[in-house]
Amino acid sequence: REVAEEEARTLRGALDDAAAAREEAETAMAAHHESESAAMARVKELQGEVQRIEEEKGRLVAEGEALRKRLEEMGAERSAAEAVAVEARTRERELTAEVEALRERCAALEEESTSKAAAVAAAGAQQVEGE
């Protein structure tokens, strides 16, 4: 009987140890599951962040490309404007030369007209004197 009681106590102790070990294992499993769930949630969160970053990157690349194209257009517009400015300066010099030539011609015609008028007046005066 004592042996059976001792064996029963030993078995109860073993059962208590097994129950404690089982409880400890369940707690560890729950903690592991909780940790795993938190890790998966973090992974999903990071995947969402990566997706947002990729979308932002795409938007920035498109914006950069649009700016590059606009700069090219502005460069072409500037080149065209510079060509027009060169042409305008050339035309201005040509017109200035034409105006100067016309002034000289006007001055020459005025001088010629004045000379002829003086000659006509002198001839008229001589004719009057001759009469």
DSSP file with accessible surface (Angstrom, degrees, kcal/mol):
  #  RESIDUE AA STRUCTURE BP1 BP2  ACC     N-H-->O    O-->H-N    N-H-->O    O-->H-N    TCO  KAPPA ALPHA  PHI   PSI    X-CA   Y-CA   Z-CA
    1    1 A R     >        0   0  227      0, 0.0     4,-2.7     0, 0.0     5,-0.2   0.000 360.0 360.0 360.0 -45.2    0.0    0.0    0.0
    2    2 A E  H  >  +     0   0  158      2,-0.2     4,-2.6     1,-0.2     5,-0.2   0.884 360.0  50.6 -61.4 -39.1    2.8    2.4    0.9
    3    3 A V  H  > S+     0   0  105      2,-0.2     4,-2.8     1,-0.2    -1,-0.2   0.922 110.8  48.5 -65.4 -41.1    4.5    1.5   -2.3
    4    4 A A  H  > S+     0   0   61      1,-0.2     4,-2.8     2,-0.2    -2,-0.2   0.914 112.5  48.2 -67.7 -38.9    1.3    2.2   -4.2
    5    5 A E  H  X S+     0   0   82     -4,-2.7     4,-2.7     2,-0.2    -1,-0.2   0.904 112.3  49.2 -65.9 -40.8    0.8    5.5   -2.5
    6    6 A E  H  X S+     0   0   99     -4,-2.6     4,-2.5     2,-0.2    -2,-0.2   0.919 112.4  48.0 -63.5 -42.1    4.4    6.4   -3.2
    7    7 A E  H  X S+     0   0  120     -4,-2.8     4,-3.0     1,-0.2    -2,-0.2   0.913 111.1  51.0 -65.2 -38.5    3.9    5.5   -6.8
    8    8 A A  H  X S+     0   0   30     -4,-2.8     4,-3.1     2,-0.2    -2,-0.2   0.916 111.0  48.2 -65.4 -42.8    0.6    7.5   -6.9
    9    9 A R  H  X S+     0   0  122     -4,-2.7     4,-2.7     2,-0.2    -1,-0.2   0.925 112.6  48.9 -62.7 -42.2    2.4   10.5   -5.5
   10   10 A T  H  X S+     0   0   82     -4,-2.5     4,-2.7     2,-0.2    -2,-0.2   0.930 113.2  46.8 -62.7 -43.5    5.2   10.1   -8.0
   11   11 A L  H  X S+     0   0  109     -4,-3.0     4,-3.1     2,-0.2    -2,-0.2   0.910 112.0  50.2 -67.2 -40.3    2.7    9.8  -10.8
   12   12 A R  H  X S+     0   0  144     -4,-3.1     4,-3.1     2,-0.2    -2,-0.2   0.919 112.0  48.8 -62.3 -40.6    0.7   12.8   -9.6
   13   13 A G  H  X S+     0   0   28     -4,-2.7     4,-2.9     2,-0.2    -2,-0.2   0.916 112.3  47.8 -62.7 -42.2    4.0   14.7   -9.5
   14   14 A A  H  X S+     0   0   51     -4,-2.7     4,-2.9     2,-0.2    -2,-0.2   0.911 113.1  48.6 -65.7 -39.8    4.8   13.6  -13.0
   15   15 A L  H  X S+     0   0  118     -4,-3.1     4,-3.1     2,-0.2    -2,-0.2   0.917 112.2  48.4 -65.4 -42.1    1.3   14.6  -14.1
   16   16 A D  H  X S+     0   0  109     -4,-3.1     4,-2.8     2,-0.2    -2,-0.2   0.922 113.3  47.7 -61.9 -43.5    1.7   18.0  -12.4
   17   17 A D  H  X S+     0   0  116     -4,-2.9     4,-2.8     2,-0.2    -2,-0.2   0.918 113.3  48.1 -62.7 -41.9    5.1   18.4  -14.1
   18   18 A A  H  X S+     0   0   56     -4,-2.9     4,-3.1     2,-0.2    -2,-0.2   0.914 112.2  48.7 -66.3 -40.5    3.6   17.3  -17.4
   19   19 A A  H  X S+     0   0   53     -4,-3.1     4,-2.9     2,-0.2    -2,-0.2   0.923 113.2  47.5 -65.5 -40.7    0.6   19.7  -17.0
   20   20 A A  H  X S+     0   0   53     -4,-2.8     4,-2.8     2,-0.2    -2,-0.2   0.919 113.8  47.5 -64.9 -41.4    3.0   22.6  -16.1
   21   21 A A  H  X S+     0   0   56     -4,-2.8     4,-2.7     2,-0.2    -2,-0.2   0.907 112.6  49.5 -65.6 -40.2    5.2   21.7  -19.1
   22   22 A R  H  X S+     0   0  166     -4,-3.1     4,-2.8     2,-0.2    -2,-0.2   0.933 112.2  47.5 -63.9 -44.3    2.1   21.5  -21.3
   23   23 A E  H  X S+     0   0  132     -4,-2.9     4,-2.6     2,-0.2    -2,-0.2   0.916 112.7  49.5 -62.4 -42.3    0.9   24.9  -19.9
   24   24 A E  H  X S+     0   0  148     -4,-2.8     4,-2.7     2,-0.2    -1,-0.2   0.914 111.6  48.9 -63.2 -41.4    4.4   26.3  -20.5
   25   25 A A  H  X S+     0   0   52     -4,-2.7     4,-3.0     2,-0.2    -2,-0.2   0.906 111.3  49.4 -65.8 -41.4    4.4   24.9  -24.1
   26   26 A E  H  X S+     0   0  100     -4,-2.8     4,-2.7     2,-0.2    -2,-0.2   0.914 112.0  48.6 -64.7 -40.2    1.0   26.4  -24.8
   27   27 A T  H  X S+     0   0   91     -4,-2.6     4,-2.7     2,-0.2    -2,-0.2   0.923 113.0  47.7 -63.6 -43.4    2.1   29.8  -23.4
   28   28 A A  H  X S+     0   0   60     -4,-2.7     4,-2.8     2,-0.2    -2,-0.2   0.910 112.7  49.0 -64.2 -40.3    5.2   29.6  -25.6
   29   29 A M  H  X S+     0   0  128     -4,-3.0     4,-3.1     2,-0.2    -2,-0.2   0.912 111.6  48.8 -65.6 -41.3    3.2   28.6  -28.6
   30   30 A A  H  X S+     0   0   57     -4,-2.7     4,-3.0     2,-0.2    -2,-0.2   0.926 112.9  47.8 -64.5 -42.3    0.7   31.5  -28.0
   31   31 A A  H  X S+     0   0   58     -4,-2.7     4,-3.0     2,-0.2    -2,-0.2   0.920 113.2  48.4 -64.3 -41.1    3.7   33.9  -27.7
   32   32 A H  H  X S+     0   0  107     -4,-2.8     4,-3.1     2,-0.2    -2,-0.2   0.931 112.8  47.5 -63.8 -44.0    5.2   32.5  -30.8
   33   33 A H  H  X S+     0   0  116     -4,-3.1     4,-2.8     2,-0.2    -2,-0.2   0.920 113.4  48.2 -62.4 -43.6    1.9   32.8  -32.7
   34   34 A E  H  X S+     0   0  146     -4,-3.0     4,-2.6     2,-0.2    -2,-0.2   0.924 113.7  46.9 -62.6 -43.5    1.4   36.3  -31.4
   35   35 A S  H  X S+     0   0   77     -4,-3.0     4,-2.6     2,-0.2    -2,-0.2   0.911 112.7  50.0 -64.6 -41.0    5.0   37.2  -32.4
   36   36 A E  H  X S+     0   0  100     -4,-3.1     4,-2.6     2,-0.2    -2,-0.2   0.913 111.0  48.9 -64.4 -41.4    4.4   35.5  -35.8
   37   37 A S  H  X S+     0   0   57     -4,-2.8     4,-2.6     2,-0.2    -2,-0.2   0.914 111.8  48.9 -64.4 -42.5    1.2   37.5  -36.3
   38   38 A A  H  X S+     0   0   63     -4,-2.6     4,-2.5     2,-0.2    -2,-0.2   0.911 111.5  50.2 -63.9 -39.9    3.0   40.7  -35.3
   39   39 A A  H  X S+     0   0   53     -4,-2.6     4,-2.5     2,-0.2    -2,-0.2   0.920 111.1  48.3 -64.7 -41.8    5.8   39.9  -37.8
   40   40 A M  H  X S+     0   0  107     -4,-2.6     4,-2.6     2,-0.2    -2,-0.2   0.906 111.0  50.5 -65.8 -39.7    3.3   39.2  -40.6
   41   41 A A  H  X S+     0   0   60     -4,-2.6     4,-2.5     1,-0.2    -1,-0.2   0.916 111.3  49.0 -63.0 -41.0    1.5   42.5  -39.8
   42   42 A R  H  X S+     0   0  121     -4,-2.5     4,-2.9     2,-0.2    -2,-0.2   0.901 109.5  52.2 -65.3 -39.2    4.8   44.3  -40.0
   43   43 A V  H  X S+     0   0   65     -4,-2.5     4,-2.7     2,-0.2    -2,-0.2   0.941 111.1  46.8 -61.7 -45.7    5.6   42.6  -43.3
   44   44 A K  H  X S+     0   0  144     -4,-2.6     4,-2.4     2,-0.2    -2,-0.2   0.913 112.2  51.0 -62.8 -40.9    2.3   43.7  -44.7
   45   45 A E  H  X S+     0   0  107     -4,-2.5     4,-2.2     1,-0.2    -2,-0.2   0.933 111.9  46.7 -61.9 -43.9    2.9   47.2  -43.4
   46   46 A L  H  X S+     0   0   73     -4,-2.9     4,-2.8     2,-0.2    -2,-0.2   0.878 109.6  53.8 -67.7 -36.1    6.3   47.3  -45.0
   47   47 A Q  H  X S+     0   0  121     -4,-2.7     4,-2.5     2,-0.2    -1,-0.2   0.910 108.9  49.4 -63.1 -41.3    4.9   46.0  -48.3
   48   48 A G  H  X S+     0   0   20     -4,-2.4     4,-2.5     2,-0.2    -2,-0.2   0.911 111.3  49.4 -62.1 -41.3    2.4   48.8  -48.3
   49   49 A E  H  X S+     0   0   87     -4,-2.2     4,-2.7     2,-0.2    -2,-0.2   0.919 110.0  50.7 -64.0 -42.4    5.2   51.3  -47.6
   50   50 A V  H  X S+     0   0   82     -4,-2.8     4,-2.8     1,-0.2    -2,-0.2   0.928 110.3  50.2 -61.0 -42.9    7.3   49.8  -50.4
   51   51 A Q  H  X S+     0   0  118     -4,-2.5     4,-2.5     2,-0.2    -2,-0.2   0.927 110.9  48.3 -62.5 -44.2    4.3   50.1  -52.8
   52   52 A R  H  X S+     0   0  140     -4,-2.5     4,-2.6     1,-0.2    -1,-0.2   0.915 112.5  49.4 -62.4 -40.3    3.8   53.8  -51.8
   53   53 A I  H  X S+     0   0   97     -4,-2.7     4,-2.9     2,-0.2    -2,-0.2   0.917 110.6  49.9 -65.1 -42.1    7.5   54.4  -52.3
   54   54 A E  H  X S+     0   0  106     -4,-2.8     4,-2.6     2,-0.2    -2,-0.2   0.905 111.7  48.6 -62.7 -41.5    7.4   52.8  -55.7
   55   55 A E  H  X S+     0   0  117     -4,-2.5     4,-2.5     2,-0.2    -2,-0.2   0.920 112.8  47.6 -64.7 -42.8    4.3   54.9  -56.7
   56   56 A E  H  X S+     0   0   85     -4,-2.6     4,-2.9     2,-0.2    -2,-0.2   0.912 111.2  51.7 -63.6 -41.4    6.0   58.0  -55.5
   57   57 A K  H  X S+     0   0  120     -4,-2.9     4,-2.9     2,-0.2    -2,-0.2   0.934 110.0  49.1 -60.4 -45.8    9.2   57.0  -57.4
   58   58 A G  H  X S+     0   0   40     -4,-2.6     4,-2.5     1,-0.2    -2,-0.2   0.914 112.1  48.5 -60.1 -43.0    7.1   56.5  -60.5
   59   59 A R  H  X S+     0   0  118     -4,-2.5     4,-2.6     2,-0.2    -2,-0.2   0.930 113.1  47.3 -63.8 -43.1    5.4   59.9  -60.1
   60   60 A L  H  X S+     0   0   85     -4,-2.9     4,-2.9     2,-0.2    -2,-0.2   0.892 111.2  50.8 -67.4 -37.5    8.8   61.6  -59.5
   61   61 A V  H  X S+     0   0   91     -4,-2.9     4,-2.5     2,-0.2    -1,-0.2   0.936 112.3  47.0 -64.7 -43.7   10.3   59.9  -62.6
   62   62 A A  H  X S+     0   0   62     -4,-2.5     4,-2.5    -5,-0.2    -2,-0.2   0.919 113.2  48.9 -63.6 -41.9    7.4   61.0  -64.7
   63   63 A E  H  X S+     0   0   96     -4,-2.6     4,-2.5     2,-0.2    -2,-0.2   0.917 111.0  50.3 -64.2 -41.6    7.7   64.5  -63.3
   64   64 A G  H  X S+     0   0   37     -4,-2.9     4,-2.5     2,-0.2    -2,-0.2   0.902 110.4  49.5 -62.1 -41.3   11.4   64.5  -64.0
   65   65 A E  H  X S+     0   0   77     -4,-2.5     4,-2.6     2,-0.2    -2,-0.2   0.916 110.4  50.1 -64.7 -41.9   10.9   63.4  -67.6
   66   66 A A  H  X S+     0   0   59     -4,-2.5     4,-2.4     1,-0.2    -2,-0.2   0.915 111.9  48.2 -63.4 -41.0    8.2   66.1  -68.1
   67   67 A L  H  X S+     0   0  103     -4,-2.5     4,-2.6     2,-0.2    -2,-0.2   0.904 110.1  51.9 -65.9 -40.1   10.7   68.7  -66.7
   68   68 A R  H  X S+     0   0  103     -4,-2.5     4,-2.3     2,-0.2    -2,-0.2   0.935 111.3  47.3 -61.6 -43.9   13.5   67.4  -69.0
   69   69 A K  H  X S+     0   0  110     -4,-2.6     4,-2.6     1,-0.2    -2,-0.2   0.911 111.5  50.7 -63.3 -41.7   11.2   67.7  -72.0
   70   70 A R  H  X S+     0   0  104     -4,-2.4     4,-2.9     1,-0.2    -1,-0.2   0.901 109.1  51.4 -64.0 -39.5   10.1   71.2  -71.0
   71   71 A L  H  X S+     0   0  120     -4,-2.6     4,-2.5     2,-0.2    -1,-0.2   0.902 109.7  50.1 -63.6 -40.0   13.8   72.2  -70.6
   72   72 A E  H  X S+     0   0  112     -4,-2.3     4,-2.4     2,-0.2    -2,-0.2   0.925 112.1  47.6 -62.4 -44.5   14.5   70.8  -74.1
   73   73 A E  H  X S+     0   0  103     -4,-2.6     4,-3.0     1,-0.2    -2,-0.2   0.915 111.7  49.8 -61.4 -43.9   11.5   72.8  -75.4
   74   74 A M  H  X S+     0   0   90     -4,-2.9     4,-2.7     2,-0.2    -1,-0.2   0.885 109.7  51.7 -63.8 -37.4   12.7   75.9  -73.6
   75   75 A G  H  X S+     0   0   35     -4,-2.5     4,-2.6     2,-0.2    -1,-0.2   0.917 111.5  46.6 -63.4 -42.3   16.2   75.4  -75.1
   76   76 A A  H  X S+     0   0   63     -4,-2.4     4,-2.6     2,-0.2    -2,-0.2   0.914 112.9  49.7 -65.9 -41.5   14.7   75.2  -78.6
   77   77 A E  H  X S+     0   0  108     -4,-3.0     4,-2.8     2,-0.2    -2,-0.2   0.907 111.2  49.7 -62.7 -40.4   12.6   78.2  -77.9
   78   78 A R  H  X S+     0   0  169     -4,-2.7     4,-2.9     2,-0.2    -2,-0.2   0.926 110.3  49.6 -64.8 -43.9   15.6   80.1  -76.7
   79   79 A S  H  X S+     0   0   72     -4,-2.6     4,-2.3     1,-0.2    -1,-0.2   0.917 112.6  47.6 -60.4 -43.4   17.6   79.1  -79.7
   80   80 A A  H  X S+     0   0   58     -4,-2.6     4,-2.5     2,-0.2    -2,-0.2   0.920 112.2  49.4 -64.0 -41.9   14.8   80.2  -82.0
   81   81 A A  H  X S+     0   0   59     -4,-2.8     4,-2.7     1,-0.2    -2,-0.2   0.904 110.5  50.5 -64.5 -39.8   14.5   83.5  -80.1
   82   82 A E  H  X S+     0   0   95     -4,-2.9     4,-2.6     2,-0.2    -1,-0.2   0.911 110.0  50.1 -64.3 -40.0   18.3   84.1  -80.4
   83   83 A A  H  X S+     0   0   59     -4,-2.3     4,-2.6     2,-0.2    -2,-0.2   0.919 111.5  48.3 -63.9 -41.5   18.1   83.4  -84.1
   84   84 A V  H  X S+     0   0   95     -4,-2.5     4,-2.9     2,-0.2    -2,-0.2   0.915 111.1  51.2 -64.3 -40.4   15.2   85.9  -84.5
   85   85 A A  H  X S+     0   0   36     -4,-2.7     4,-2.7     2,-0.2    -2,-0.2   0.917 110.6  48.2 -64.3 -40.7   17.2   88.5  -82.4
   86   86 A V  H  X S+     0   0   73     -4,-2.6     4,-2.6     2,-0.2    -1,-0.2   0.934 113.2  47.9 -64.0 -44.1   20.3   88.0  -84.6
   87   87 A E  H  X S+     0   0  142     -4,-2.6     4,-2.9     1,-0.2    -2,-0.2   0.913 111.6  50.4 -62.6 -41.3   18.1   88.4  -87.7
   88   88 A A  H  X S+     0   0   56     -4,-2.9     4,-2.8     2,-0.2    -2,-0.2   0.912 110.8  48.6 -65.0 -41.7   16.4   91.5  -86.2
   89   89 A R  H  X S+     0   0  124     -4,-2.7     4,-2.4     2,-0.2    -2,-0.2   0.918 112.7  48.9 -64.6 -39.4   19.8   93.1  -85.4
   90   90 A T  H  X S+     0   0   50     -4,-2.6     4,-2.5     2,-0.2    -2,-0.2   0.946 113.1  46.4 -63.9 -46.2   21.0   92.4  -88.9
   91   91 A R  H  X S+     0   0  115     -4,-2.9     4,-3.0     1,-0.2     5,-0.2   0.891 110.4  54.2 -64.0 -37.9   17.9   93.9  -90.4
   92   92 A E  H  X S+     0   0  122     -4,-2.8     4,-2.8     2,-0.2    -1,-0.2   0.923 109.1  48.0 -62.0 -42.9   18.2   96.9  -88.1
   93   93 A R  H  X S+     0   0  154     -4,-2.4     4,-2.4     2,-0.2    -2,-0.2   0.919 112.5  49.3 -63.7 -41.3   21.7   97.5  -89.4
   94   94 A E  H  X S+     0   0   92     -4,-2.5     4,-2.4     2,-0.2    -2,-0.2   0.933 113.4  45.8 -62.2 -46.0   20.6   97.1  -93.0
   95   95 A L  H  X S+     0   0   73     -4,-3.0     4,-3.0     2,-0.2    -2,-0.2   0.890 111.0  52.9 -65.8 -37.7   17.7   99.6  -92.4
   96   96 A T  H  X S+     0   0   83     -4,-2.8     4,-2.6     2,-0.2    -1,-0.2   0.923 110.2  48.3 -62.4 -41.3   20.0  102.0  -90.6
   97   97 A A  H  X S+     0   0   60     -4,-2.4     4,-2.7     2,-0.2    -2,-0.2   0.912 112.2  49.2 -64.9 -41.1   22.4  101.9  -93.6
   98   98 A E  H  X S+     0   0  100     -4,-2.4     4,-2.7     2,-0.2    -2,-0.2   0.917 111.4  49.1 -64.0 -42.8   19.4  102.5  -95.9
   99   99 A V  H  X S+     0   0   63     -4,-3.0     4,-2.6     2,-0.2    -2,-0.2   0.927 112.1  48.7 -62.1 -43.1   18.2  105.4  -93.8
  100  100 A E  H  X S+     0   0   85     -4,-2.6     4,-2.6     1,-0.2    -2,-0.2   0.925 111.4  49.6 -63.9 -41.6   21.7  106.9  -93.8
  101  101 A A  H  X S+     0   0   53     -4,-2.7     4,-2.6     1,-0.2    -1,-0.2   0.915 111.4  49.5 -63.5 -41.0   22.0  106.4  -97.6
  102  102 A L  H  X S+     0   0  111     -4,-2.7     4,-3.0     2,-0.2    -2,-0.2   0.892 110.1  51.0 -65.7 -37.8   18.6  108.1  -98.0
  103  103 A R  H  X S+     0   0  159     -4,-2.6     4,-2.8     2,-0.2    -2,-0.2   0.925 111.3  47.8 -62.9 -44.5   19.6  111.0  -95.8
  104  104 A E  H  X S+     0   0  121     -4,-2.6     4,-2.6     2,-0.2    -2,-0.2   0.913 113.1  48.0 -62.8 -41.9   22.8  111.5  -97.8
  105  105 A R  H  X S+     0   0  153     -4,-2.6     4,-3.0     2,-0.2    -2,-0.2   0.915 112.0  49.8 -64.5 -42.0   20.8  111.3 -101.0
  106  106 A C  H  X S+     0   0   77     -4,-3.0     4,-2.9     2,-0.2    -2,-0.2   0.915 111.7  48.6 -61.5 -43.2   18.3  113.9  -99.6
  107  107 A A  H  X S+     0   0   55     -4,-2.8     4,-2.7     2,-0.2    -2,-0.2   0.918 112.8  47.6 -63.6 -42.0   21.1  116.1  -98.6
  108  108 A A  H  X S+     0   0   53     -4,-2.6     4,-3.0     2,-0.2    -2,-0.2   0.923 113.8  47.2 -64.9 -44.1   22.7  115.8 -102.1
  109  109 A L  H  X S+     0   0   72     -4,-3.0     4,-3.1     2,-0.2    -2,-0.2   0.897 112.4  50.2 -64.2 -38.8   19.3  116.5 -103.7
  110  110 A E  H  X S+     0   0  139     -4,-2.9     4,-2.9     2,-0.2    -2,-0.2   0.925 112.5  46.6 -64.2 -42.6   18.7  119.5 -101.4
  111  111 A E  H  X S+     0   0  140     -4,-2.7     4,-2.8     2,-0.2    -2,-0.2   0.931 114.4  47.5 -64.8 -42.0   22.2  120.8 -102.3
  112  112 A E  H  X S+     0   0   93     -4,-3.0     4,-2.9     2,-0.2     5,-0.2   0.917 112.9  49.0 -64.4 -43.4   21.5  120.2 -106.0
  113  113 A S  H  X S+     0   0   75     -4,-3.1     4,-3.0     2,-0.2    -2,-0.2   0.920 111.8  48.7 -62.0 -42.7   18.1  121.9 -105.7
  114  114 A T  H  X S+     0   0   87     -4,-2.9     4,-2.6     2,-0.2    -2,-0.2   0.921 112.4  48.9 -64.4 -41.6   19.7  124.9 -103.9
  115  115 A S  H  X S+     0   0   71     -4,-2.8     4,-2.7     2,-0.2    -2,-0.2   0.922 113.7  45.8 -63.2 -44.0   22.4  125.1 -106.5
  116  116 A K  H  X S+     0   0  124     -4,-2.9     4,-3.2     2,-0.2     5,-0.2   0.908 112.4  50.8 -66.5 -41.0   19.8  125.0 -109.3
  117  117 A A  H  X S+     0   0   57     -4,-3.0     4,-2.9    -5,-0.2    -2,-0.2   0.924 112.2  47.2 -63.4 -39.6   17.6  127.5 -107.6
  118  118 A A  H  X S+     0   0   59     -4,-2.6     4,-2.8     2,-0.2    -2,-0.2   0.916 113.2  48.8 -66.4 -40.0   20.6  129.8 -107.2
  119  119 A A  H  X S+     0   0   59     -4,-2.7     4,-3.1     2,-0.2    -2,-0.2   0.919 112.9  47.2 -66.5 -40.9   21.5  129.3 -110.8
  120  120 A V  H  X S+     0   0  104     -4,-3.2     4,-3.1     2,-0.2    -2,-0.2   0.930 113.4  48.7 -64.8 -43.0   17.9  130.0 -111.9
  121  121 A A  H  X S+     0   0   64     -4,-2.9     4,-2.6    -5,-0.2    -2,-0.2   0.918 113.5  46.9 -63.5 -41.3   17.8  133.0 -109.7
  122  122 A A  H  X S+     0   0   52     -4,-2.8     4,-2.5     2,-0.2    -2,-0.2   0.924 113.7  47.6 -66.7 -42.1   21.1  134.2 -111.1
  123  123 A A  H  X S+     0   0   54     -4,-3.1     4,-2.4     1,-0.2    -2,-0.2   0.910 112.8  49.3 -65.3 -39.1   20.0  133.6 -114.6
  124  124 A G  H  X S+     0   0   28     -4,-3.1     4,-2.3    -5,-0.2    -2,-0.2   0.903 111.1  49.9 -65.3 -38.4   16.7  135.4 -114.0
  125  125 A A  H  X S+     0   0   48     -4,-2.6     4,-2.4     2,-0.2    -2,-0.2   0.893 111.4  48.2 -67.1 -40.0   18.6  138.3 -112.5
  126  126 A Q  H  X S+     0   0  139     -4,-2.5     4,-2.5     2,-0.2    -2,-0.2   0.899 111.2  50.5 -67.9 -37.5   20.9  138.5 -115.5
  127  127 A Q  H  X S+     0   0  125     -4,-2.4     4,-1.4     2,-0.2    -2,-0.2   0.910 110.8  49.1 -65.9 -40.3   18.0  138.3 -117.8
  128  128 A V  H  < S+     0   0  104     -4,-2.3    -2,-0.2     1,-0.2    -1,-0.2   0.910 113.5  46.4 -65.6 -42.1   16.3  141.1 -115.9
  129  129 A E  H  < S+     0   0  166     -4,-2.4    -2,-0.2     1,-0.2    -1,-0.2   0.871 109.8  54.9 -66.6 -35.7   19.5  143.1 -116.1
  130  130 A G  H  <        0   0   69     -4,-2.5    -1,-0.2    -5,-0.2    -2,-0.2   0.781 360.0 360.0 -70.5 -22.6   19.8  142.4 -119.7
  131  131 A E     <        0   0  172     -4,-1.4    -1,-0.1    -3,-0.2    -3,-0.1   0.561 360.0 360.0 -86.0 360.0   16.4  143.7 -120.4
